[in-house]
Amino acid sequence: MEDLIEKNMGLVLNIVNRFNPKTQADRDAYIQAGRIGLWKALLKFSKHGGSKFSPYAWNPIKWEIIKEIRTAESKTFNLSGGDCADIKEQSIARTNHSPFWEYIPSSLNKIESEIIQLKLEGYNVKEISTKLQRNRANIKKNYQSAIGKIRAVNNE
């Protein structure tokens, strides 16, 4: 198993580089997370499925790295629930797969704030719509509105 992991480290490094780690410590953490994703992919991969290993392993590797990033963010940034004032001006880490923002503005309404917080915690639109008891179209509309406000504030 270890030799298969070493053989496929190029794939892990390729995916890690797409996340543009800012420091060597981040890079090392992403590589370790990528190795975990690679290991999980190796455990589940079946040659009889008709696909090649590299495309199959791409998502498990990527998602382990994303989980590592989210874990680091949650340790760095403590977002409390509640209204907009609770999350005013809190920094959000940057990744190249999420919107680039530095501050969450106080101009977000309650539902927008809740959606942004849930998205940062890793919930998808379906889960958010269930949790907030709103339809998906409403969640998407409010999310896009919040992103527009966040981008406007951070581009000033």
Sequence and secondary structure as in RCSB ss.txt:
>XXXX:A:sequence
MEDLIEKNMGLVLNIVNRFNPKTQADRDAYIQAGRIGLWKALLKFSKHGGSKFSPYAWNPIKWEIIKEIRTAESK
TFNLSGGDCADIKEQSIARTNHSPFWEYIPSSLNKIESEIIQLKLEGYNVKEISTKLQRNRANIKKNYQSAIGKI
RAVNNE
>XXXX:A:secstr
 HHHHHHTHHHHHHHHHHT  SSHHHHHHHHHHHHHHHHHHHHH  GGGSS HHHHHHHHHHHHHHHHHHHHHHH
H     SSGGGGTT B    TTS   SB  TTS HHHHHHHHHHHTT  HHHHHHHHT  HHHHHHHHHHHHHHH
HHHHT 
